Amino acid sequence: MSGWLTLFLIIGVALLVLRLLGLKGASLTAAAAALMLGAAGYAMQGRPGIREAPAHVRAQDKVLDLTTPRHAFFGTFGSGEGWVRMSEALARDGKTKDAVGILTNATQRYPGDPQLWVGLGNALVDHAGMLTPPAEFAFRRAAEVAPGNPAGPFFYGVAMARSGDPQAALAIWQSILATAPAKAGWRPLIEQGVAALSAPPSLPQSLPQSLPQSPPQRP
């Protein structure tokens, strides 16, 4: 059995147990998000597929499933949900260029929807396998059109961590927490990320994802 299959089985069993224990609603969503972030960290820092790693990297191998964290910020019935879901489905099938194309068109039609800009930023990172100037622009736009929603900075931090700069991501997430409401539904997600990246180097780290309530300034 491959390392990836084992990892996803563990996540599935953990969620089932939490459900049986009565965890539901926002608490279950936060727990699921934390598990996904842990899986993301293992994917980036561990080597779950070492015995079966192919000689080439497939497009879908660069894709990180961020649906659950996205729902923590925007819910499941936002105006841009349908567009982003189509894009994410294409990305999971390895069609990352098409995933970018759908959300490029969507942001042109609905430039004031922050979820579409976040989705576009994530799609661009999936396509390139790293943070690029167009992706950075998309995350900035998400923060600009919805300054009270930290989703844009949060996923910008995710992209920075995926691109090998976890300290920059940590600074962004800490900045969000400094002004985050104590009862915000998305706060546990960011706290998990900060805790993971703040762990001593000698301890296993699970990569999380986040960013600040105002667009990060770059020189």
Disulfide bonds with the S-S distance in Angstrom:
none
